[in-house]
Amino acid sequence: MPNGVNIPNIKGQKGKDTPLKNGVAATGALVIPCLVPELNSFFQFFMPGAAAAFLNSGSIRRGFMVLLAVYILGSTLFLATGMVASALILAQASVICGGLLIAAWKAIEAPKTLLVLTLSVICMSAIIMVVASGLEIQEVYSKMISAMTNEYDKAVELYKKNVNEPLPVQLDQLIIDIKRTLIAYFPGIVSSFFIFLSLSNIITFSKLNQIKGLERNLKPEFDRWRLPWWLVWVFILFGFMAIIPEGIWPDIGKNGVLILCVFYLIQGFSIMRFFFKVMDTPIYIRYLVYALIGIQWYGLLLVVFTGLMDNWFDFRTRLEKKMASKEDNQS
């Protein structure tokens, strides 16, 4: 150019991400689930992870400043307008988003991040509910149980009206047994929801980071996930608590076993994904196998058992060695 003047390439910079764009996108991802009550459960499964991916694009300090500002302003407005549920959803999303940023920054492995995120969301939700209720823990728990059973009873009544005939005695007993199970395992069911909530946001965060080409990401890939070894001893401890005949310990043990079974279910699917990948299994066969497992309780139990036994047998390493030995023999 004349006189050595360099004109910036505006066309190339037009679609470039900026801190302002990332901040606005992250703010929208955090707030949207709070403003749409009908779809908040759906949005919670990926919006916090998307927000973390946007904030992960720039300075980690700037990302936390945006996250803190959104949480303080948003929760203040929600509480001032009586939207307590929205304030709780924003708190959960902020914890997940902040946890993902820290995990990526500190290079914490994804399986450990899953454990930390789940525990953080559970503790934060419990603290908020207890403080909001004036430390009346038993009252809050009873209200949550009552709300769940009321919804269950409404669903049963609706089913009975549609049938227009008396239900068999066996089915009536099954309905009662399911209700008792829901009450007994309510803490484990809620915690399982938080586990899958954390998992889906970790996957969303990792995928968006890969698309954006960011090196600051969670590793390893899902097919290489492996939970810490010490979790086995926690599982054994809960198992012994579950067989204690009296007191609150059996309930704690049974719910603890349920929660850890969900973690090992995830590890089991990680192993399955690894086997499918190594064996170059067609995608339609993969989804067929997943569907068959999903509709059979013993299929899910087998996946849980596989995830648990991997701590001793290390199935993926064994398969890799077998494949390597086979290739050496062929060559």
N, C-alpha and C positions, 0 to 999 in steps of 0.2 A: 504494500500500500504506500501511497505518497507520504513523504516526510516521516516514514517509519511508524506511522500510526497503526495500531492493531485494533481492529473492530471485533468485539467479542462475538462468538458464535451464538446468537440468541436462539436460533432454531434448535441447537443441541441442548440448550439449557431449559427450554420451555417446559418439558415434562419432568425435570429433575426434582427429586424430593428435597424439601427444605424443612428446617426445624419447625416452622410455623405450620406447614401442611401436616407434618407428622403429629404435632401436638393437637391440632384440630381433629384429625382422624382418630387419634387415641381417645380424646375427650368424648367424641361421638360414640365410639365403641363401648366406653365405660358407662355412659349415661343412658343409651338407648334401651338396654334391658330394664332399667328402672322406670321408664316411662310407658312401657307397653306391658301391662299386667297379664294380658292374655298369652303373651309369648315370652315372658321373662325367663321361664325355665329353659326354653329352647335357646334363646340368645345367650344365656349364661354358659352354655357348653362351648362357645367358641369366641365370643366377643372379648373377654379379658385377655385371652391369648393373642388375639389380633391387636388389641391395644398395646400389649407388651412388645409385639413385633415392630409396631410403629415407633415406640419410644426407644427401642433397641438400636434404631438406625443411627442415632447421634450420640451425644455425650451421655454417659450414664447419670451424671449429676443433674443434667438438664431434664432427663427423663423422670427422675424421682421428684424434681421440683414440680413438673407438670402433674404427676400422679398425686402428689400431696395437695396441690392447689385444687384439683378436681374433687378430691375426697372431702376436703374441708368445706369448700363452697357448696358442693352438691349435698352432703349430709346435713349441713346447716339449713339449706333451703327445704330439703325433704322433711326434716324434723319440725321446722317452723310451720309447714303447711299440713302437718299431721300425717305425712306419708312415711310411716315407720317402716313398713315392709320394703319400700324403695330404698330407704337409708341402709337397711340390712343387706339388700342385694348389692348396693354400691360398695359397702364395706367388704363383702365377700369378693367382688370383682377386683377391688383394689389390692387385697391381700394376694390373690392369685397373680395379678399383674406384677406387683412388686416382687413376689417370690420368683417369678420367671426371670425378671431382670437381674436379680441377685445371682440366681443359678447360672445364667449365661455369663455374667461378669466374672464369677468365681470359678467357672468351668466345673460346676457340680454335675455329676452324672444324672441322666434323666430318671432312672429308677429311684435314686435317692431324693431327687426333686419331687417325685410323685409322693413319697412318704412325707416329706416336709410340708408340701402344699396341703395335703389332706389333713394332717395334724393341725396345721395353722388355721385352716378354714373351720375345722371343728371347734377348736379352742376359742377362736374369735367369735363365732356364732353363739357358743354357749355363754361366753362372758357378756355379750350384748344382751342376750335374752334374760340372763340373771339380773344384770344391773337394771334393765328396763322394768323388771317386775318387782324391784325392791328386795332382791335377795330371796324371794320366795321360790326356791328351786322346785320343790314338790308340786306347788300350784301350777307353775309353768308347764311342767312335764305332764301333769294330769290334763291340762287344757289341750296340749298337743295330742295326747292319746285320744281324748274325747273328740277332737276335730277329725282325726283319722277314722275312728270307728263310726262317726256319724256319716261320713262320706261313704264308707263301706256299706253301712245299712241302707243308705239311699240307693246305691247301686244294686243291692240285693232286692230291694222292694221294686225297683224298676224292672228287674229281670222277671220277678214273679208276676207282675202285671202283664208283661208281654207274653208270658207262657199261658196264662189264663187257666191254669189247672194246678192242683196240689202237687208239690214237689215230692219225689220219692224220699223215704226216710233216710236213705244213705246220703242223698244229696244235701238234705237239711243238716245232717251231722257233719258233712264235709264243710259246709258254709260256717258252721260254728267252730270247727277245728281251725280253719283258715283265719278266722277272726282272732282266736286265741294265739295263734302263731304270730300274727301281725303285732299284737300287743306285746308278746314276750320278746320279739326280736326287733322292736321299734328302733332302739338305738343303733343296732347293726344295720338296719335298712336305711336310716338317715345317713349314717356314716358311709355306706356303700354308694349312696347318691353323690356324696362329696368326693369319693374316690374317682368315680367316672367323670365327675365335673373337672377334677384336676387333670385326669388323663387326657380328656378331649382338648383341653386348653394347651397342654404340653404339646400335643400333636399339631394343633393349629399354629402355635408359636414356632415350632420347628419347621413346618412346611413353608410358612410365610418367610422365615429367615432364609431358607433355601432358595425360594423364588427371588428374593431380593439380593441374593449372593453375599450374605453376611457371614463372616467367619465366627462372630460371637454368637454361638448357637449351642443347643443342648445335644450332647452325644452320650451314648452311641445311637445308631439307628434302632428302631423298635425291635427288629429281629435279633438284636444283640443285647436286649435288656436282661439284666440279672439282678434280682433283689439281694440286699446284704445278707450274709450268712447268719448273723445274729437274730434275724427275724424268725428263724426256725425255732429257736429256744423260746421266743415269745409265744409262738404257736403251741409248743408243748406245754408251756405254763398255763395258757388258757384252756387247753385240753384237760389238764388235771383239775383246774377250777370247775370245769363244766360237770365233772362227775362227783363233786362234793354233794352230799345228800341234802344239806340244810343251809339256810342263810341266803344272803344275796350273792354269794360266790358263784353258784351255778348259772344265774342269769348273766353275771359279768363274763363268765367263761364262755357261755354259748354265744353271746354277742361278739366277744373277742375272736372266737373261732370263725364266725361268719365274716367278720371284717377281713381277717387275714386270708380266708379262702378267696375273697375277691381279689386281693393282691396276687395270690398264686394263680388265680384264673387268668389274670393279665399276663403273668410270666409264661403260663402254659400256651396262650395264644402267640406270644412272642416266639416260642420254640416252634410252634406249628408254622408260623410265617417263615422262619428260617429254613425249615425243611422244604416248604413249598418253593422257596427261592432257589435253594441248592439243587433241588430236583427238577427245576424249570417246569413246574406244574402249570398247566393252562389255567387262566383266570376263572373260567366258568366252572372248573372242577373245584377250585378253591372255595368259591362262594357256595357251591353245592354242599361241600363238607361243612362249612360254617353254618349253613341253614340246618343241616341234619343234626349238628351238635346243639344248636340253639333250641330245637324243639324237643329234645330228649334230656331229661335231668341227669341221667347217668352219663350222657356225653359231656356235659359241663363238669360233672364230678371227675371224669377221666382227665379232662384238661387241667383241673385243679391239682389232681394227683401228679400229673406230669410236671407241672410247675414246681411242686414241692419236692419231688424226687430229683429234679435237676440239680439241687444243692449237693447231692451225693454222686450222681452219675455223669453230670455235665454232658448232656446228650449232644450238644452242638459240637463240642470238641471231638467227641467220639466219631461223629459223622464226618467231620473234616479229615480226621486221620484215616478213616476208612476210604474216603474218596481219593485222598492223596496216595494211599497204598495201591488202590485200584489203577490209578493213572500210571504209577511207576511200573506196575506189572505189565500194563499194556504197551508201555514204551520199551 
